[in-house]
Amino acid sequence: MMRRLALVAVLATVLAACTPASTPEPTPDLTAGLLQFSHDTARGRMVVQVRNDSSAPITPASITYDDPRLGPPIPADGMREIPAGSQRSFAVPLPTEPPCAGPVDAGGPTATVRTVDVTVTLPVTDPTEIVARHLAERCLVLAAAEVAELRWADRLRIEGERAWLVLEVRPTGGSGRLRIGDVTGTHLFGPVGTATWRVRRTVHGSGRPFRVELPVAPARCDGHAFAEGGNATAFRLRLSVGRRHGPVRLRMGERGATAALNFGARRCGLR
C-alpha cells in the first residue's frame, strides 16, 4: 500500500512538471494624451484620449486620471470599446477648486485603464498644457472672488440699434484688491470701434458695488457663427490679484446669454 501511494505521488509530480504554466494576458499597447475642444471648455472638462495600438480591441471598465496638481484622482466618463488601431476620448471633469498652493512634488500625470483582464497605468502627455492653463485661470478666479463678485447682468442695456454689456462688480467687504484690465470679445460679439474694451479699474474689497457698461455689436452675422459652440458669450477679462494675473473667462448666465444672442440676431437681420 505504501509503495502504491509513493508511486501516485511521483506520477503527480511528473505530470505537474509537464503541464505548461498559465500564460498571463498580454498588456495592451496603449498610449494616452490630453485634448480639449471648445465644447469641452464650455463644460469645464478635458478629455483623455487613449490610443490602442494592439491587435485586439479593449473595453475599459474604468479610466482614472491622476494628476497631483488637480487633487485626488478623477474618474473619466463614457466607457466604451477602443478598437484595435484606433483611439477614443473619455471626458474628465476639471475641478473648480483645485489645490492652488500646489503639491511639493507634482510628479507626472497618469491614466489608469482597467479592463476585466488587466490594469495598465499610462503616462499622459499634455502638449498644449491644458492642466497648467486651467490651474492658472481657476486659481486667479478664486483669488479674485475673495475681493469681489464679478458677473454679467441678465440684460443688456439697449437703445435702438445700440447695446451695452453690463459688468456688475460687488466687493466682498474684505481687505484685498484686484485690478480689472482689458476685456476681450468673442467670435460673435466684440467692442465698438476698438480691439478690446479698456476697463482698467481697481476694485477694493471694502469698496462699494458698481457697474461697467461696454458698448457691444455682433462681430459676425453669418448663421453659422450663432451656432458655434458654447463660448459666444464667454468674455475674457484680464485680472490681477496679488502675484496672480492673466485672462479669465467670465460667462454670461443663461438669461444674459439669451438676451445677447437675441440682440445679435436682430442686429444681423436673422430674426
HUMO-V153974 format. One record per helix or strand of 2 or more residues. SS is the DSSP state (H for helix, E for strand). FROM is the first residue (numbers start at 0). TO is the last residue. Records with the same first field share a line. If there is no record, write none. Layout:
SS=FROM-TO, FROM-TO
This chain:
H=1-17, 37-41, 67-69, 129-144, 222-226, 253-266
E=29-34, 44-51, 57-58, 61-65, 73-74, 80-81, 85-92, 109-113, 118-124, 147-151, 156-158, 161-170, 176-183, 188-190, 196-203, 209-217, 233-240, 243-250
